Every structure is written in structure tokens, then in C-alpha cells.
Amino acid sequence: MSPSPLDIEEIRRIDRSNMLSFAIEAPKHYREAAHIARAISLDYPKPENIIIAGMGGSAIGGELLKDWARNKAPVPIEINRDYTLPAYAGKRSLVVIVSYSGETEESLSALQDAAKKHCPVYCISSGGSLLEFAEKLSLPHLQVPAGMPPRAALPYLFVPLIVLLEKARLVADVSDDLREGIKILAQVSSENLPERPLESNLAKTLAMGINGTVPAVYGFGVYRGVAQRFKQQFNENAKIPAKWEVFPELNHNEVMGWEKAGKLAEHFSALFLRDRNESEAVRSRIEITKTLMGSASKMFEVWSRGESELARMLSAILVGDFTSVYLAVLREVDPTPVQTITLLKEKLNQTGTKEKITRELAKLASA
């Protein structure tokens, strides 16, 4: 008898670097991240705006923070995915440089720009050049555990940002929300373990349904960044193309893509992120959109869990993390290696851009 495509032995055979362990142990990692984040100290004046500079797995925490803080923090938050900061960045901006490896050239360049513009800066990394220059420039920083793929380090790159907002006196105490989030994560992890059979395992069911399609993930409100996280996990773990869109904007453009899709739609699936507290306006849009997307070959829903917005966001994220790894296993693809990104970085290193940036930072540090 051939093994089930998602039984434990098949998962172990294909997931050779054990990416699934980061989903299984998510409650532990978020608990540890909350403990580490207690060390954050911030002596800057209350900022007028916050800019979080990062790329890829080091930037998604900023996107999640932006959504979570939208109705809580009284200042705008922008995610900077570029070599330079926006023109308004200055002495009343709090610039948070996030690079898990500490070697991301765009983030190091943003640090250089922030230093030139005399912005208050806080750095988060596991080490590398970012930590080195944070120390040389006497900048406050937080060192997080090393040795993970950046996308798996989300707890250590997201939770400190939440605590940073609290320390900046921009949001109220977040400890209760974090505790609830960790509790909910434990439940979600237990329900999606590899030992759990397909019929009682949401992530396995989603992976089986999505397999062979390009998933379009639809979020709204605080699930904007969550939808983006799903998409990125499908890209990096399952090695498939994916896309994400957000209500209500997608009703003004995206929905037309399904009208005359015909056989093309058979290659896509739609995944809706849902919340029992979603507004009537959003709920109506989702339900109407589903009826209008009759050409979509497959449609799925992920309902969040928990009382606080933070807990509900984390619950949905973890379902996506599990699903992406199970999808990789179905495709017989080891989820951990990212060969194309590694090759790209090797080629970029040959251009000398990063070397130039680090030289400029060294000059600033010695000035």
C-alpha cells in the first residue's frame, strides 16, 4: 500500500530541514519573543510617524503591525521596502530597521539614510552588519535568536514591534493580547499537527484543495498583511505563484478578472480570510463576491479565532503557515531552501552595492 501523501513519514521525507517544526512550535516561539522583547528600552521623544525598513520575511511583521495598530496608534506607520527613506523622514520619525540576518543591503542602506537625516533609529536583527553598526553608532537595538529562515522568525520580528509601540507610549499595555494570542496558537497548532488525519486537519484539507492551482488570498482590514503572509508562505515554502488582494478594493477591479476567465479560472483557487466580528458591510461584500465568482474552480475560507484582534490575526497566520508546508509536501518540494533568492543574492553581491553601503556606514560610525 502506498503511503498517504500527508502522513508523518512522507512529511519527514520531504520536509528534510523540518520547516513544519516552526509552525508546530509557534506558541513557544511567540512566548520566547514576548520575553525577549521585554528588554526593549526607548528614550526617544514621542514620534510623529514610524517607518519600518525591511524586506521579505523581515518586513511582513511591519505590515502586520500597521494593520493591528491602524485603529490604536495615533501616528502613521509606513513600511519602507527600498534603499532610501521617504522625504518626510526626519528628527520626529522613529525609523525601525529590521533585518533578520543583519545583512540585507536595502535595510543597511535605509540605516545609512536614517543616520544622515538624523532620525531616531531602533534596530532589530539576529546579528550581522546591522547589529555591528547599531553598536558602532550607539543605536538602541534588540538581538533576536539566530539560525532560522527569516520567514520562520516572524514571532521575533513582529512581537518586538508591538512592544516597541507600547514603549513609545503609542498603544496601551499589550501583555493580555499576547497571552491570549499564545493560548490560541497552542489550540491551532494542536489541531493541525501532522499526526492529525486529513478529515480533522484544516491545513491539510486546504493544502489538498489548493494543490495544482494558483491561490488568490483575499483579506480585509487587519487581515490585509495576513493575506500577504499567506501569499509569501505559498511562494517560499510551496514554491508556487500566488497572489493576494483586499476587500473592499478588490471589488473595484479584481472581481472583474473572474467574469470572463473561462477555462483559465480552473488554474486558480480563492481563499477568503474571515472573522466572526467582520462588519456587515464587509460580510456582504464577501458573500456577494463569492456568488459572482462562479467560475473559480475552488473556494475556501479560513475563520480566525480569539477575542483580541492580535489573537485572531495570529490564528489565521498559523493556519497559513501549516498549509504552505503541507502543500510543499504534496508537491514533493523541500520547503526550506530558497535557491532562487540565494542565487540572486550571490549575483547582487558581485555588483559591489552592499560593499559601498557598508563603507559609507563605517565612515558615519567613525565620524
Disulfide bonds with the S-S distance in Angstrom:
none
